[in-house]
Amino acid sequence: MNYIKSFELPKQNYNGHIKSVTLGKGSTSVTAGGANCYPFHYFEGTLPHTPRIAMEIYDAPPSDWPAAALEPFVNVITDPLAWAHKCISDYAAEMICLQLASTDPNGANAGAEQTAAIVKKVSDGINVPLIVWGTANHEKDTEVLRLICETCNSKQLIVGPIEEGDYKKIAAVALSYGHTIVASSSIDINLAKQLNILLSNLGVPDNRIVIDPTVSGIGYGIEYCYSVIERIRMASLTQQDEKLAYPIIMNIARESWKSKEADLSVETKLGNSTKRGIMLEAMSAWILLMAGGDIAIMRHPEAINLVREMIADLS
């Protein structure tokens, strides 16, 4: 007797979709979003654009990186443009994220004009999309990012983080010069939605917004970050919440590598410190991509390769 019965895989019904946002311009532009199903659920819907990775560089030599994170870039850290070229030519970076660490008022407190000149040099010297990331200090970011938007007026940058405390001063300038906005909120679905509504009321079109819900690495609250990103994606796709249906960007590299576990010596019995740091970054990024992230900002080439392989395997 044949007891085998046909099995039909249960499928989720989706009523919404994620808006598509094109980052950069020309043949090297990157489009994020567009999905009408959960991450990697190719059996349920369409995901026209696979998750993408941006490699980060810094506007000044980092002084607090673990040796493992610094080693692949040790010869170029004094020159942001050379650093970007290395990421593109040696590690096939499809986007660059320039972290403006030197502008931190609690650090070097670099001036707006000096920083804008660095950003312009990098944006003029590369042909892939450029993300420019400030320090989340409202006063300083307002001064610096506004000038950058004006100085790089034809470059179609991706500018952030833009928060509720400074969006009126920065977003309007970014919009007028043709840049895309990173709408940043503090690990809360309601705050993310509220900021998107405010940006929409300001006149920012849907195709010029990506969401930064704030993220963390493994061992430092990644479960909460996963839950928030997952809820944003669920609200977008199953509840048709248009004010949350934007691509999600995750500034994960610095959160992973600043953890003490990424720099503890091998004597701690936690294994090789280089491999440990790489795995912390790769798995942190992968977990959040599974939650619904569209763009991961990453650092170490080997961690990036691991995530690229996992994306390819599921795509």
BELBEL-V920894 format. One line per field, one symbol per residue. psi: psi as a letter, one per 30 degrees, with the letter a starting at -180 (. if undefined). burial: I if it has 24 or more other ideal C-beta (glycine too) atoms within 12 Angstrom, else O. A space follows every 50 residues. Layout:
psi = ???
burial = ???
This chain:
psi = kjfklkkkkkkkkkfalkkkkkkalafglkklafkgllkgifffakifjl klkkkkllflkkfgkleefeefgffgffjeeeeeeeeeeeghkflkjjkh effkfgbfhkleeeeeeeeeeeefflglkkkkjaggjeeeeeeeeeeeee ehfgfhljkakjlffgeefeeeeeefgglkkjjklihkeeeeeeeeeeee ffgkleggklkjgklllkfhgfeeeeeeeeeeeeeeefghjfgfhlkkkj ifefeeffkfffgklfffggakeeeeeeeeeeeeeeefeffgkekkjldk eeeeeeeeeeeeef.
burial = OOOOOOOOOOOOOIOIIIIIIIIIOOOOIIIIIIIIIIIIOOOOIOIOII IIIIIIIIIIOIOOIIOIIIOIIOOIIOOIIOIIIIIIOOIOIIIIIIII IIIIOOOOOIOIOOIIOIIIIIIOIIIIIIIIIIIIOIOIIIIIIIIIII IIOOIIIIIIIIIIOIIOIIIIIIIOIIIIIIIIIIIOIOIIIOIIIIII OIOIOIIIIIIIIIIIIIOIOIOOIIOIIIIIIIIIIIOOIOIIIIIIII IIIIIIIIIOIIIOOOOOOOOOIIOIIIIIIIIIIIIIIIIIIIIIIIII IIIIOIIIOIIOOOO
